[in-house]
Amino acid sequence: MSIYNIEVDAVNGEKKTLEPYKGQVLLIVNTATKCGLAPQFKGLQKLHDTYHDKGFSVLGFPSGQFLNQELEGNEEIAEACELNFGVSFPLYGKVDVNGKTAHPLFDHLSSNARGVLGSKAIKWNFTKFLVDRDGRVLKRFAPNDAPEKIESEIAALLG
């Protein structure tokens, strides 16, 4: 399965794929606006702004699966991200990231970049997955890994 063929919902509910990002380096993140790690939005936005012209995008997928730390509606989530954190990188519709209801994208990501001790499960909000220009899932970063810590790996992939 190619990451680019997986169907995702835009914030407005429109069905899309990740095909438009083919050839880019991606950092795909499960986000939550009410999480204590939400200040990472600013670092993620900085990465997106710094490297977007070089072929990099941050993609945010809100999830309320961890202590229900996400707002209910997609438009409400997008508005909160923009107003509270200055987010302009692409946000998608709210998803589950674990279990039987896990979105196929996160099933693919977590199967290809396992966590601590080989675990597939995503442990918390702001787990980050680095994807290369060919759509290969290279690495998983822990929720507490600050976006700045990932910057050198992104820069290396972009050449």
PyRosetta script that sets phi, psi and omega in degrees:
from pyrosetta import init, pose_from_sequence

init()
pose = pose_from_sequence("MSIYNIEVDAVNGEKKTLEPYKGQVLLIVNTATKCGLAPQFKGLQKLHDTYHDKGFSVLGFPSGQFLNQELEGNEEIAEACELNFGVSFPLYGKVDVNGKTAHPLFDHLSSNARGVLGSKAIKWNFTKFLVDRDGRVLKRFAPNDAPEKIESEIAALLG")
pose.set_psi(1, 134.0)
pose.set_omega(1, 177.3)
pose.set_phi(2, -92.4)
pose.set_psi(2, 138.4)
pose.set_omega(2, 178.0)
pose.set_phi(3, -58.6)
pose.set_psi(3, -28.5)
pose.set_omega(3, -175.4)
pose.set_phi(4, -75.3)
pose.set_psi(4, -16.0)
pose.set_omega(4, -179.2)
pose.set_phi(5, -95.6)
pose.set_psi(5, -6.7)
pose.set_omega(5, -177.7)
pose.set_phi(6, -73.0)
pose.set_psi(6, 128.6)
pose.set_omega(6, -179.8)
pose.set_phi(7, -78.8)
pose.set_psi(7, 133.3)
pose.set_omega(7, 178.7)
pose.set_phi(8, -129.9)
pose.set_psi(8, 157.8)
pose.set_omega(8, 176.6)
pose.set_phi(9, -98.8)
pose.set_psi(9, 130.4)
pose.set_omega(9, 171.9)
pose.set_phi(10, -70.3)
pose.set_psi(10, 168.2)
pose.set_omega(10, 179.1)
pose.set_phi(11, -56.2)
pose.set_psi(11, -34.3)
pose.set_omega(11, -178.8)
pose.set_phi(12, -83.6)
pose.set_psi(12, 4.6)
pose.set_omega(12, 178.1)
pose.set_phi(13, 91.3)
pose.set_psi(13, -7.8)
pose.set_omega(13, 179.8)
pose.set_phi(14, -66.2)
pose.set_psi(14, 135.4)
pose.set_omega(14, 178.1)
pose.set_phi(15, -76.7)
pose.set_psi(15, 132.3)
pose.set_omega(15, -179.9)
pose.set_phi(16, -141.1)
pose.set_psi(16, 176.7)
pose.set_omega(16, 168.6)
pose.set_phi(17, -126.6)
pose.set_psi(17, 177.2)
pose.set_omega(17, 176.7)
pose.set_phi(18, -91.9)
pose.set_psi(18, 10.9)
pose.set_omega(18, 179.4)
pose.set_phi(19, -50.5)
pose.set_psi(19, -40.5)
pose.set_omega(19, 179.9)
pose.set_phi(20, -59.9)
pose.set_psi(20, -16.8)
pose.set_omega(20, -178.4)
pose.set_phi(21, -96.5)
pose.set_psi(21, 4.3)
pose.set_omega(21, 179.4)
pose.set_phi(22, -57.2)
pose.set_psi(22, 132.0)
pose.set_omega(22, -179.0)
pose.set_phi(23, 90.7)
pose.set_psi(23, -2.7)
pose.set_omega(23, 177.6)
pose.set_phi(24, -104.1)
pose.set_psi(24, 157.0)
pose.set_omega(24, 167.9)
pose.set_phi(25, -85.2)
pose.set_psi(25, 134.4)
pose.set_omega(25, -176.8)
pose.set_phi(26, -123.2)
pose.set_psi(26, 146.7)
pose.set_omega(26, 167.8)
pose.set_phi(27, -121.4)
pose.set_psi(27, 108.9)
pose.set_omega(27, -176.6)
pose.set_phi(28, -102.1)
pose.set_psi(28, 127.2)
pose.set_omega(28, -170.0)
pose.set_phi(29, -130.6)
pose.set_psi(29, 134.7)
pose.set_omega(29, 169.5)
pose.set_phi(30, -88.1)
pose.set_psi(30, 120.1)
pose.set_omega(30, -171.7)
pose.set_phi(31, -111.1)
pose.set_psi(31, 165.9)
pose.set_omega(31, 175.5)
pose.set_phi(32, -157.3)
pose.set_psi(32, 119.1)
pose.set_omega(32, -173.5)
pose.set_phi(33, -69.9)
pose.set_psi(33, -22.4)
pose.set_omega(33, -178.2)
pose.set_phi(34, -100.3)
pose.set_psi(34, 9.2)
pose.set_omega(34, -178.5)
pose.set_phi(35, -82.3)
pose.set_psi(35, 150.0)
pose.set_omega(35, 175.7)
pose.set_phi(36, -62.5)
pose.set_psi(36, -18.5)
pose.set_omega(36, 178.2)
pose.set_phi(37, -90.5)
pose.set_psi(37, 1.6)
pose.set_omega(37, -177.7)
pose.set_phi(38, -55.5)
pose.set_psi(38, -28.2)
pose.set_omega(38, 175.2)
pose.set_phi(39, -57.5)
pose.set_psi(39, -16.7)
pose.set_omega(39, 175.4)
pose.set_phi(40, -63.1)
pose.set_psi(40, -20.1)
pose.set_omega(40, 176.1)
pose.set_phi(41, -51.6)
pose.set_psi(41, -40.8)
pose.set_omega(41, -178.6)
pose.set_phi(42, -63.9)
pose.set_psi(42, -42.5)
pose.set_omega(42, 177.8)
pose.set_phi(43, -67.5)
pose.set_psi(43, -38.0)
pose.set_omega(43, 176.9)
pose.set_phi(44, -64.4)
pose.set_psi(44, -41.6)
pose.set_omega(44, 178.4)
pose.set_phi(45, -63.6)
pose.set_psi(45, -39.6)
pose.set_omega(45, 179.1)
pose.set_phi(46, -62.6)
pose.set_psi(46, -43.6)
pose.set_omega(46, 176.2)
pose.set_phi(47, -59.6)
pose.set_psi(47, -46.4)
pose.set_omega(47, -179.4)
pose.set_phi(48, -59.0)
pose.set_psi(48, -46.8)
pose.set_omega(48, -178.9)
pose.set_phi(49, -64.9)
pose.set_psi(49, -41.7)
pose.set_omega(49, -176.1)
pose.set_phi(50, -67.0)
pose.set_psi(50, -40.0)
pose.set_omega(50, -170.3)
pose.set_phi(51, -113.4)
pose.set_psi(51, 0.1)
pose.set_omega(51, -176.2)
pose.set_phi(52, -59.2)
pose.set_psi(52, -42.0)
pose.set_omega(52, -179.3)
pose.set_phi(53, -69.1)
pose.set_psi(53, -12.1)
pose.set_omega(53, 178.6)
pose.set_phi(54, -98.3)
pose.set_psi(54, 3.5)
pose.set_omega(54, 177.8)
pose.set_phi(55, 100.2)
pose.set_psi(55, 38.8)
pose.set_omega(55, -178.8)
pose.set_phi(56, -130.1)
pose.set_psi(56, 142.5)
pose.set_omega(56, 174.0)
pose.set_phi(57, -140.9)
pose.set_psi(57, 142.5)
pose.set_omega(57, 167.0)
pose.set_phi(58, -94.5)
pose.set_psi(58, 134.3)
pose.set_omega(58, 176.0)
pose.set_phi(59, -121.7)
pose.set_psi(59, 123.0)
pose.set_omega(59, -178.4)
pose.set_phi(60, -103.1)
pose.set_psi(60, 132.4)
pose.set_omega(60, 177.9)
pose.set_phi(61, -123.7)
pose.set_psi(61, 99.2)
pose.set_omega(61, 179.9)
pose.set_phi(62, -60.6)
pose.set_psi(62, 144.3)
pose.set_omega(62, 177.1)
pose.set_phi(63, -145.4)
pose.set_psi(63, 136.5)
pose.set_omega(63, 176.2)
pose.set_phi(64, -104.9)
pose.set_psi(64, 19.0)
pose.set_omega(64, -172.6)
pose.set_phi(65, -73.9)
pose.set_psi(65, -17.1)
pose.set_omega(65, -178.9)
pose.set_phi(66, -109.9)
pose.set_psi(66, 102.9)
pose.set_omega(66, -179.9)
pose.set_phi(67, 55.0)
pose.set_psi(67, 26.6)
pose.set_omega(67, 176.2)
pose.set_phi(68, 50.5)
pose.set_psi(68, 47.5)
pose.set_omega(68, -176.0)
pose.set_phi(69, -90.3)
pose.set_psi(69, 23.3)
pose.set_omega(69, 177.0)
pose.set_phi(70, -126.3)
pose.set_psi(70, 147.6)
pose.set_omega(70, 176.0)
pose.set_phi(71, -63.2)
pose.set_psi(71, 166.7)
pose.set_omega(71, -175.8)
pose.set_phi(72, -76.6)
pose.set_psi(72, -57.1)
pose.set_omega(72, -171.2)
pose.set_phi(73, -90.3)
pose.set_psi(73, 145.4)
pose.set_omega(73, -179.2)
pose.set_phi(74, -60.3)
pose.set_psi(74, -42.5)
pose.set_omega(74, -178.7)
pose.set_phi(75, -67.6)
pose.set_psi(75, -37.5)
pose.set_omega(75, 177.1)
pose.set_phi(76, -63.6)
pose.set_psi(76, -40.4)
pose.set_omega(76, 178.0)
pose.set_phi(77, -63.0)
pose.set_psi(77, -48.9)
pose.set_omega(77, -178.7)
pose.set_phi(78, -60.3)
pose.set_psi(78, -41.7)
pose.set_omega(78, 179.6)
pose.set_phi(79, -64.3)
pose.set_psi(79, -44.5)
pose.set_omega(79, 178.9)
pose.set_phi(80, -62.4)
pose.set_psi(80, -40.4)
pose.set_omega(80, -179.9)
pose.set_phi(81, -64.5)
pose.set_psi(81, -41.8)
pose.set_omega(81, -179.8)
pose.set_phi(82, -69.6)
pose.set_psi(82, -50.0)
pose.set_omega(82, -175.6)
pose.set_phi(83, -69.6)
pose.set_psi(83, -42.9)
pose.set_omega(83, -174.0)
pose.set_phi(84, -86.6)
pose.set_psi(84, -26.5)
pose.set_omega(84, -172.8)
pose.set_phi(85, -130.2)
pose.set_psi(85, -0.4)
pose.set_omega(85, 178.9)
pose.set_phi(86, 70.5)
pose.set_psi(86, 26.0)
pose.set_omega(86, -176.3)
pose.set_phi(87, -73.6)
pose.set_psi(87, 126.4)
pose.set_omega(87, 171.7)
pose.set_phi(88, -126.6)
pose.set_psi(88, -4.3)
pose.set_omega(88, 175.9)
pose.set_phi(89, -69.5)
pose.set_psi(89, 159.6)
pose.set_omega(89, -175.3)
pose.set_phi(90, -62.0)
pose.set_psi(90, 130.4)
pose.set_omega(90, 172.8)
pose.set_phi(91, -114.5)
pose.set_psi(91, 145.0)
pose.set_omega(91, -179.4)
pose.set_phi(92, -115.8)
pose.set_psi(92, 179.4)
pose.set_omega(92, 179.6)
pose.set_phi(93, -66.1)
pose.set_psi(93, 153.7)
pose.set_omega(93, -179.8)
pose.set_phi(94, -60.3)
pose.set_psi(94, 136.7)
pose.set_omega(94, -176.6)
pose.set_phi(95, -135.9)
pose.set_psi(95, 162.2)
pose.set_omega(95, 164.4)
pose.set_phi(96, -93.8)
pose.set_psi(96, 145.6)
pose.set_omega(96, -177.1)
pose.set_phi(97, -112.6)
pose.set_psi(97, -9.4)
pose.set_omega(97, -178.8)
pose.set_phi(98, -134.1)
pose.set_psi(98, 161.2)
pose.set_omega(98, 170.8)
pose.set_phi(99, 79.6)
pose.set_psi(99, -167.2)
pose.set_omega(99, -176.3)
pose.set_phi(100, -65.2)
pose.set_psi(100, -25.1)
pose.set_omega(100, -179.2)
pose.set_phi(101, -97.8)
pose.set_psi(101, 9.3)
pose.set_omega(101, -179.9)
pose.set_phi(102, -59.4)
pose.set_psi(102, 137.9)
pose.set_omega(102, 176.8)
pose.set_phi(103, -64.0)
pose.set_psi(103, 141.7)
pose.set_omega(103, -180.0)
pose.set_phi(104, -54.6)
pose.set_psi(104, -31.9)
pose.set_omega(104, 178.2)
pose.set_phi(105, -62.8)
pose.set_psi(105, -46.1)
pose.set_omega(105, -178.1)
pose.set_phi(106, -74.7)
pose.set_psi(106, -27.0)
pose.set_omega(106, 172.2)
pose.set_phi(107, -63.4)
pose.set_psi(107, -44.4)
pose.set_omega(107, 178.6)
pose.set_phi(108, -64.9)
pose.set_psi(108, -48.0)
pose.set_omega(108, -178.7)
pose.set_phi(109, -60.6)
pose.set_psi(109, -49.4)
pose.set_omega(109, -175.4)
pose.set_phi(110, -72.2)
pose.set_psi(110, -23.4)
pose.set_omega(110, 175.7)
pose.set_phi(111, -74.8)
pose.set_psi(111, -30.9)
pose.set_omega(111, -175.5)
pose.set_phi(112, -95.6)
pose.set_psi(112, -14.3)
pose.set_omega(112, 176.2)
pose.set_phi(113, -139.1)
pose.set_psi(113, 91.6)
pose.set_omega(113, -175.9)
pose.set_phi(114, -73.9)
pose.set_psi(114, 157.1)
pose.set_omega(114, 178.9)
pose.set_phi(115, -88.9)
pose.set_psi(115, -158.8)
pose.set_omega(115, -179.5)
pose.set_phi(116, -56.6)
pose.set_psi(116, 135.6)
pose.set_omega(116, 179.6)
pose.set_phi(117, 58.0)
pose.set_psi(117, 27.5)
pose.set_omega(117, 176.4)
pose.set_phi(118, 77.3)
pose.set_psi(118, 13.2)
pose.set_omega(118, -179.3)
pose.set_phi(119, -68.4)
pose.set_psi(119, 137.6)
pose.set_omega(119, 175.6)
pose.set_phi(120, -84.1)
pose.set_psi(120, -31.6)
pose.set_omega(120, -174.5)
pose.set_phi(121, -60.9)
pose.set_psi(121, 140.0)
pose.set_omega(121, 172.4)
pose.set_phi(122, -85.9)
pose.set_psi(122, 128.7)
pose.set_omega(122, -170.8)
pose.set_phi(123, -86.7)
pose.set_psi(123, -26.2)
pose.set_omega(123, -175.2)
pose.set_phi(124, -166.3)
pose.set_psi(124, 173.4)
pose.set_omega(124, 175.7)
pose.set_phi(125, -60.7)
pose.set_psi(125, 153.6)
pose.set_omega(125, 177.1)
pose.set_phi(126, 67.8)
pose.set_psi(126, 29.3)
pose.set_omega(126, 165.9)
pose.set_phi(127, -74.2)
pose.set_psi(127, 136.5)
pose.set_omega(127, -173.0)
pose.set_phi(128, -121.3)
pose.set_psi(128, 138.4)
pose.set_omega(128, 178.9)
pose.set_phi(129, -120.2)
pose.set_psi(129, 126.8)
pose.set_omega(129, 178.7)
pose.set_phi(130, -96.5)
pose.set_psi(130, 126.1)
pose.set_omega(130, -176.8)
pose.set_phi(131, -121.0)
pose.set_psi(131, 132.6)
pose.set_omega(131, -178.7)
pose.set_phi(132, -82.1)
pose.set_psi(132, 178.4)
pose.set_omega(132, -176.5)
pose.set_phi(133, -62.1)
pose.set_psi(133, -19.7)
pose.set_omega(133, 180.0)
pose.set_phi(134, -96.1)
pose.set_psi(134, 5.9)
pose.set_omega(134, 178.0)
pose.set_phi(135, 84.7)
pose.set_psi(135, 10.0)
pose.set_omega(135, 178.0)
pose.set_phi(136, -82.7)
pose.set_psi(136, 132.5)
pose.set_omega(136, 177.1)
pose.set_phi(137, -80.0)
pose.set_psi(137, 111.7)
pose.set_omega(137, -173.0)
pose.set_phi(138, -90.6)
pose.set_psi(138, -39.8)
pose.set_omega(138, -169.3)
pose.set_phi(139, -159.8)
pose.set_psi(139, 149.5)
pose.set_omega(139, 173.5)
pose.set_phi(140, -109.0)
pose.set_psi(140, 137.2)
pose.set_omega(140, 175.8)
pose.set_phi(141, -114.6)
pose.set_psi(141, 140.6)
pose.set_omega(141, -178.0)
pose.set_phi(142, -67.4)
pose.set_psi(142, 156.9)
pose.set_omega(142, 178.6)
pose.set_phi(143, -53.5)
pose.set_psi(143, -39.2)
pose.set_omega(143, -177.9)
pose.set_phi(144, -84.2)
pose.set_psi(144, 2.3)
pose.set_omega(144, 173.7)
pose.set_phi(145, -74.9)
pose.set_psi(145, 111.1)
pose.set_omega(145, -178.5)
pose.set_phi(146, -64.5)
pose.set_psi(146, 145.2)
pose.set_omega(146, 178.1)
pose.set_phi(147, -52.6)
pose.set_psi(147, -35.8)
pose.set_omega(147, -179.8)
pose.set_phi(148, -61.1)
pose.set_psi(148, -30.5)
pose.set_omega(148, -179.9)
pose.set_phi(149, -68.5)
pose.set_psi(149, -24.5)
pose.set_omega(149, -176.0)
pose.set_phi(150, -90.5)
pose.set_psi(150, -15.8)
pose.set_omega(150, -171.5)
pose.set_phi(151, -54.2)
pose.set_psi(151, -42.9)
pose.set_omega(151, -177.0)
pose.set_phi(152, -64.1)
pose.set_psi(152, -35.1)
pose.set_omega(152, 179.2)
pose.set_phi(153, -70.9)
pose.set_psi(153, -36.3)
pose.set_omega(153, 175.9)
pose.set_phi(154, -64.7)
pose.set_psi(154, -48.3)
pose.set_omega(154, 179.9)
pose.set_phi(155, -58.8)
pose.set_psi(155, -40.4)
pose.set_omega(155, 178.9)
pose.set_phi(156, -63.9)
pose.set_psi(156, -40.5)
pose.set_omega(156, 178.6)
pose.set_phi(157, -66.7)
pose.set_psi(157, -31.9)
pose.set_omega(157, -178.7)
pose.set_phi(158, -80.3)
pose.set_psi(158, -12.8)
pose.set_omega(158, 177.7)
pose.set_phi(159, 82.3)
pose.dump_pdb("model.pdb")
